[in-house]
Amino acid sequence: MFFHVVRKKAVLLDRYLRVYIDDGRLYFVQVGGDFYNQKAFEAATGDTIVGMLLFYFPYRLAQKMQEKRCQQCDEQVAKKAFMTLLQKSANFKIEFKEVTKLEFRSKGSWNRFWSNHGEIVRIHTLNGKIYRFEIPFGESVENIISHLEKTHLKIENKIAR
């Protein structure tokens, strides 16, 4: 059971993460970057011919790498080899017992100027850290909420698209 989120980076490329839920933990595994699907590609290039021509081949290469990475991750998860996935520095886990609340929000119009994603999810932990993720194109808020409700974590501000 998994869903996807985007972790925005100020300087580096965004991280497209697949979130697996297993055994009292959320595992965040990077499977892609900025060009994670066609809609994200169009948004990143400004939906212009010049942008699409410049980035078409990098997009195609990224898609092939992402498909391969998703397949490898799914194989590792089927074997319950989460520690293997966590060896990559971009990947991490959050224990359910560390989560104080989950929060879904719609972004204001000013914040949408800097990003194409309209909704975010925040995970608040016991140590005061707040993880902020954007909900990517092609992923529904309802799907993420349905997965997280099965974990019995406290969810606030359930928004709908």
C-alpha positions as CSV (number, residue, x, y, z in Angstrom):
1,M,0.0,0.0,0.0
2,F,1.5,3.3,-1.1
3,F,0.8,6.8,-2.3
4,H,3.0,9.6,-3.6
5,V,4.1,13.1,-2.4
6,V,6.6,15.7,-3.5
7,R,9.2,17.2,-1.2
8,K,10.1,20.6,-2.5
9,K,13.7,21.7,-2.3
10,A,14.7,25.4,-2.4
11,V,17.9,24.9,-4.5
12,L,18.0,21.3,-5.6
13,L,15.5,19.4,-7.7
14,D,12.2,18.4,-6.1
15,R,12.0,14.8,-4.8
16,Y,9.1,12.7,-5.9
17,L,8.5,10.2,-3.1
18,R,6.6,7.0,-2.9
19,V,5.3,6.5,0.7
20,Y,4.9,2.9,1.9
21,I,2.9,2.1,5.0
22,D,4.0,-0.9,6.9
23,D,4.4,-2.2,10.4
24,G,3.8,1.1,12.3
25,R,5.9,3.2,10.0
26,L,5.7,5.5,7.0
27,Y,8.6,4.9,4.6
28,F,9.5,7.7,2.2
29,V,11.4,6.5,-0.8
30,Q,12.6,8.8,-3.6
31,V,11.5,7.4,-7.0
32,G,11.8,10.5,-9.2
33,G,12.3,14.2,-9.4
34,D,10.8,17.2,-11.2
35,F,9.5,15.4,-14.3
36,Y,7.5,12.6,-12.5
37,N,4.7,12.6,-15.1
38,Q,3.5,14.4,-18.2
39,K,1.5,17.1,-16.3
40,A,4.5,17.9,-14.1
41,F,6.7,18.1,-17.2
42,E,4.3,20.5,-18.9
43,A,4.1,22.7,-15.8
44,A,7.9,22.7,-15.3
45,T,8.5,23.8,-18.9
46,G,5.8,26.5,-18.8
47,D,3.9,24.5,-21.4
48,T,6.0,26.2,-24.1
49,I,7.3,24.6,-27.3
50,V,10.9,25.8,-26.6
51,G,10.8,24.4,-23.0
52,M,9.4,21.1,-24.2
53,L,11.9,20.7,-26.9
54,L,14.8,21.5,-24.6
55,F,13.7,19.1,-21.9
56,Y,11.9,16.3,-23.8
57,F,14.9,13.9,-23.8
58,P,15.8,14.5,-20.1
59,Y,12.1,13.9,-19.4
60,R,12.0,10.6,-21.3
61,L,15.2,9.5,-19.6
62,A,13.8,10.5,-16.2
63,Q,10.6,8.5,-16.9
64,K,12.5,5.3,-17.7
65,M,14.7,5.7,-14.6
66,Q,11.6,6.3,-12.5
67,E,9.8,3.2,-13.8
68,K,12.8,1.1,-13.0
69,R,13.2,2.7,-9.6
70,C,9.5,2.1,-8.7
71,Q,9.8,-1.6,-9.8
72,Q,13.0,-2.0,-7.7
73,C,11.3,-0.4,-4.7
74,D,8.2,-2.5,-5.0
75,E,10.4,-5.7,-5.1
76,Q,12.2,-4.6,-2.0
77,V,9.0,-3.8,-0.2
78,A,7.5,-7.2,-1.2
79,K,10.6,-8.8,0.6
80,K,10.1,-6.4,3.5
81,A,13.6,-5.1,2.9
82,F,13.0,-1.6,4.1
83,M,16.5,-1.2,5.6
84,T,17.9,-1.6,2.1
85,L,15.7,1.2,0.8
86,L,16.7,3.4,3.8
87,Q,20.4,3.2,2.8
88,K,19.9,6.0,0.3
89,S,20.2,9.4,1.9
90,A,17.0,10.8,0.3
91,N,14.9,8.0,1.9
92,F,13.7,8.1,5.5
93,K,11.0,6.7,7.8
94,I,8.6,8.1,10.4
95,E,7.3,5.9,13.2
96,F,3.5,6.2,13.8
97,K,4.3,6.7,17.6
98,E,6.3,9.8,16.7
99,V,3.5,11.5,14.8
100,T,1.4,14.0,16.8
101,K,-0.9,15.0,13.9
102,L,-1.3,15.0,10.1
103,E,-2.6,18.2,8.5
104,F,-4.0,18.7,5.0
105,R,-4.1,22.3,3.6
106,S,-4.8,24.1,0.4
107,K,-2.2,26.6,-0.5
108,G,-3.0,30.3,-1.0
109,S,-2.8,31.9,-4.4
110,W,0.6,33.6,-3.6
111,N,2.2,30.2,-2.7
112,R,0.8,28.6,-5.9
113,F,2.8,31.1,-7.9
114,W,6.0,29.4,-6.7
115,S,4.7,25.9,-7.2
116,N,2.2,24.1,-9.3
117,H,0.7,21.9,-6.5
118,G,-2.3,23.3,-4.7
119,E,-2.5,21.0,-1.7
120,I,0.0,20.1,1.0
121,V,0.2,17.6,3.8
122,R,2.2,18.3,7.0
123,I,3.3,15.7,9.5
124,H,4.0,17.0,13.0
125,T,6.3,14.8,15.2
126,L,6.9,14.6,18.9
127,N,10.3,16.3,18.6
128,G,8.7,19.4,17.1
129,K,9.8,18.7,13.5
130,I,7.3,19.4,10.8
131,Y,7.6,17.5,7.5
132,R,5.9,19.4,4.6
133,F,5.0,17.6,1.4
134,E,3.0,18.7,-1.7
135,I,0.4,16.5,-3.2
136,P,1.6,15.8,-6.8
137,F,-0.4,15.8,-10.0
138,G,-2.2,12.5,-10.5
139,E,-2.6,11.8,-6.8
140,S,-5.8,12.5,-5.0
141,V,-6.2,13.9,-1.5
142,E,-8.9,11.4,-0.9
143,N,-6.6,8.5,-1.8
144,I,-3.9,9.7,0.6
145,I,-6.5,10.3,3.4
146,S,-8.0,6.8,2.9
147,H,-4.5,5.2,3.3
148,L,-3.6,7.3,6.3
149,E,-7.0,6.7,8.1
150,K,-6.2,2.9,8.1
151,T,-3.2,3.8,10.3
152,H,-5.4,5.4,12.9
153,L,-3.2,8.5,13.0
154,K,-4.9,11.8,13.9
155,I,-5.8,13.7,10.7
156,E,-6.9,17.4,10.8
157,N,-8.2,19.6,8.0
158,K,-9.3,17.0,5.5
159,I,-9.6,19.0,2.3
160,A,-11.1,17.7,-0.9
161,R,-10.3,18.6,-4.5
